[in-house]
Amino acid sequence: MTLTRRALLRGTAAATGLGLVGLGTTGCSGITPGRDSGGSLDYWNLFGGGDGVRMTQMLDTFRTANPGIALSAVTLNWGNPYYTKLSLATLGDKPPDVAISHLTRMKTLVAADLLEELRPEDLARHGISADKFTERAWQAGLIDGHAYAIPLDTHPFVMFYNTDICAKAGLLDSSGALTPLDTPEKFTDAMRRAKEASGAYGGVVAIDNDTSTPWRIFQSLYSQLGGETLADDGRRVVIDDAKATQVLAFLQSLTADGLFPASIDYQGSIATFANGQAGFYFQGEWEISTYQTAKMPFSMTLFPNLYGGGRYAVQADSHTLVIPRQPGHDPEQVDRSLLLIRSMLDQSKTWAEGGHVPTWLPFRDSAEYRAMTPQSNYAAAADAAVYDPDGWYSGSGSNFEIICGSAIATVLGGQQSPADALAQLRGQLENLSKTASPI
């Protein structure tokens, strides 16, 4: 017999136990959605910081509403470590009952047969259906028309701005809203004016020891030009050199001209904006809690549409709720899992307070969400989300983002020219495109 890679991993997982928690299911009477019943649930996630606090609050709400269900929650390290452990636990027949997966990582799990299909009849028992979700997030998560993940949010790259600095720089209109920065020239002019008003920098974006942020700002602008990176599920690299060079040259001009710091790490970028040393900050919307806690004068809006014209695009991902492949099919355990998933959706307000755009339309389309500012200011980004391209090595926190972000960071930092960075990036991606998935 030929020993496959998956069989080897499954045997290793079973032999070592992987040091992972695996809760057995407990038999119980039939579950009526929305009614407490006995049993257990094992849930894995990757949330830290403010997201972790809110997720704990949401889980406690579920426990209060369902005291007969023993819910165990495990938080693991974000990125490749999380997905490796989730994959190995599932291969070793010790999966959690429910887990978080980025939408951009979910398809790789499905290709490896590691997720349960979420059948419409099961979802319907809990009032979950496609028409209750943001169309972009729901459609992006389908595989051959089948659902394997329930999107909890869309988390786009956004623009934070210091309202005092922008007012001093003359960048706010009579209503106090930021004037449009919809061309490279307008954007650069705004950064110059904000630099003068702050006395330090116009804007700030994390560069040093951070691969995700440089990728996100590049991908937002590159996508506005219609650029693509991978095709055929990651088996072909299709970078448009002209468009990529245009974006990289523009980004490098911001640091070369002193409008952005050319060397700053993630925490440094946060502090620079919080201390009023920059008028603008570019990051995922999850940093909203940081600046609310700092009690500084700020607001948030969509990342600028510099190149898209009438077509807007911005880099984003979605946190989704999935059911890893189970050793046996227990309909009652499926209902327990979907009970937890529905509880998360019903708590979309709590989750949105942390900045994420809710995908659950019963809340997103409500007056209550529209009244949430600045969160609702950038809700339109969910409809223009550009997810990382398909490929086993792609997605949030992946080797793809590490390779791309590292090369882009050298351009922002002035260590490489756009041409040299593109050559580095292309060569490394070509190697991965020819490598088989390890699962």
Disulfide bonds with the S-S distance in Angstrom:
none
